[in-house]
């Protein structure tokens, strides 16, 4: 059954490494990951705002387990929620099970129950579990209280929000080194100082500008090309900021709607 799961495109994304998280804001989390490696802890729960690097970190942790000759699988519940819930069956055969986007299970008691049973089976088999969500376990509005109890038992860490430039710089340098990409220092500096702070948005901008240099040798990079890259960074940063504003507005509206639905009636 485990082999069948892999046909659903649940393989690890290999463009991630723990070295990406060498910044000071990630030290306590990486220390917990090392404890996960040696079996000192069996579970780990990460939470934070969207695009702060949670999914990238989950992939990096799974990759590190594979490098240790252990089996690992990374699940995005956001991608699986509309599939058959039985996809969670038999995954306890993996040494590490990483489960991303926990918050999407809010509306599905069936998936909540399936995850609860997967956690229990994994514990019985002494497998390790890794969770990621946009809020702490105690704030997830799940109907299945036993599932929340299981999730709350994991050591919990909030991921950095990207405001620390040293965190962004360490991640950017690691990714560039691994991909073999080289950019003019002015571009790197502009991306770090004027680009998006959220890690996900920064990586999107990086992927956006890289094709501008893919067919150019370092000696062929003109001032005009560099100016185009800087302008592109500014444009894509504005797009990312507008997306953040829209998302925050939606969250506020959802919270207001929920408050209206829970207000007591005045007879």
N, C-alpha and C positions, 0 to 999 in steps of 0.2 A: 504493500500500500504506500509506503514512503516513497518508492521510486515513482509511483504514479503521481504523487503530489508534485514532483519536480517538473512534470510535463505541463503544469499550469503556470510555468514561468515564474517560479518562486526562487530561482537560483540567486546566489549572492552577487551583488554588483561589485565587480573587482576594482573599481576605480575609487577606492577608499582605503585609508591606512590610519592606524592609531597615531602615526607621526603627524597627521594633519592637526591633531589636537594638543600641540605642544605648548600652547599659550598658557599664561599663568591662571586664567580663569577656569581652565579645564583640569587642573592638577588633582583636585580631590576626586573628580569623576574617574580619571585615568587610574588613580590609586585603587579605587573600588573595582575597576576592570581587572587590574592585576590580581586582586583578591579573588575575583571570579575565575581567573585563569587557573589558580592553584587550588580552587575548591573551598576557600575559606568562607565564601558566601554562595548561596544557591540561587539567589534572585537579585535583580537590580531593576529599579524603577526610575525612569528619567522623564522629566516633564519640562515644558517650556512653550513659548509662543511659536506659531508656524514659522518655517524658514529660518530657524535658529540652529540647524545642523543635527537635529535628532536622528533623522533617517540616515544621514551620512555616517553618523557615529555608529548606529546599529550595524550598518554594512561593514564598517571598519572592524568592529568587535567580532562579527561573524567571520570575517576574513582572517583575523588573528587566531581564532580557534582552528580554522582549516589549516593554517600554517603549523599548528601544533598537532596535526594529524588527527583532529577531532572533527566530527560532523556537525554542521550548523545549518540552520535555515532561517530566513528572514521573511516575515509575513507582513504585508501591508493590508490591514483590515479595510482600509478605504477602498482597496482594489477588490477585495474578496467579499464584501458585504452582500453583493448581489448574486453571489454564486451559491452553490450547494454548501450548507453548513457542515456537511460530512467531510469537507476538505481538511478539517482539523483532526480527523481520525488518524490514529497511529503516528502522529508527529512526535510522540514521546520517545520514538526510537532515536531521535537526534540527540547528540550530546548537549547542544545549545539550541534553544528555540527563542528567536527574537520576534516580538509581536509589536508592530507599530500601529499608530492611529487608533488607540483604544477607545477614544471618545465617540467614534462612529457607531459603537454598539448601543448607544443610548436608546434607540428606538426598537431594538430587537432582543426580546427576552430569550429567544431561541439561541441566538449567537452567544449571549451572555452565559447561558447554561452550558453550551458546548465548550466555551473557554474555561469555565469553572472545572469541568470534568477533565479537560486537557491539563490544567494545572495540577489537579490531583494525581492523574496518571504519571505525569512527569516527576512529581515528588516521590511517588512510590518507586519509580525507576532510578531515582537519584540523578535525574537530569537537571540542567540549569536553565533558568528562564530570564529573559530580558524584556522589559516592557517600556513603551514610550507613549506619551499622551500629551495633550495640550494643557493639562491641569493635574494637580495631585490626585491620588486615588480617592481621598476623602471627599473631593469636590465633584467626582463623576456621578451624574444623576442616574445610576443604574438601579433597576428594580431588585436585582438579585443581590441582597445584602451579603450573602456568603462569599460572593465573588469579590466584593469590595474588601471584605476582611482578608481574603487571600492576597489581594494586591497590596494592601496596606502593610503586610508583613515584610515586604521587600525593602531593603535600604533605598532611600529615595533622595534624588538629587535634582535640583533645578539647573538646566543647562544655561550657560552664559547667553546674554541677549545680543552680543556682538558689539556693544558700546566700547569695549576695551580694544584699542587699535592693536595692541600686542597680540591679542588672540587672533585677530583677522590676519595680521602679518604672518604669524607662524603657519596658519592654515594655507594662506596664499603661497608662501614660499615652498611648502611641502608639495602642494598640488602641481605647481610649475615644475619643480624638480622631478617629480614622478612622471609627468607627461612629457618632459623634455622641451617645454616651451620657454622661450626667452623673449622678454619685452624690454623696451627702453625704460630706464629708471624713472623717467618722468611719467610714464604711463602707470607703473606700479604705484608710485607715490600718489598720483591723482586718484587712483582706484581706492587706495587705503584712506585717504583724507577726505575725498569728496564723494566717493561711491557709497553704495548702500551699506548699512551696518549689519543687517541680518545676513548670516552666512549664506543662506540659500539664494538670496537676491544677488549677493556679490559673485557667487559662482555662476549665476545666469549671465551676468554682465561679462564675466571673464570668457565664457563660452561664446558670447555674442561678438566680442572683438577679436578673438583668436583667428577666425578665418580671414580677417583683413591682412594678416601677416603670414599666412600659410604658404604663399608662393613667393615670398620675398626673402632674400638673403639679408643678413644683418647690415651689410654695406649698402643695400638698396633702399633702406628705410629713410624716406625723406621727411622734412619738417611738415610737409602737407599731410602725409600719412599719420604722423604722430598727432597733428592737430585734429584730424578726423577721428582718431581713436579717443582723444580727450573729449571731443564733442559728443561722441557716441556714449561714452561713460556718463556724461551729464544727462543725456536724453533718457538713457535706460534707468538711471537712478531716479529721475523724476517719475517715470512709469512705475517703478517699484514703490515710491513714496505714495503715489496716488492709489495704488493697489492696497497699501497698508491702511490708508485713510478709509477706503471703501469697506475694508474688512472690519475695522474698528467700529464703523458706523453700523454695519450689519449686526455685529455682536451686541452693540448698545440697543438696537431695535429689538433683537431677539429677547434680550433681558427685560426690556420694557413690556413686550408682549406677554412674557411669562409672569411678570408682576401683575398685569391686568387680569390674567386668568386665575391667579391665586388670591386676589383681593376678596375679602369677605363682603357678602351682600348686605346692604343696609336696608332693612325693612321698616 
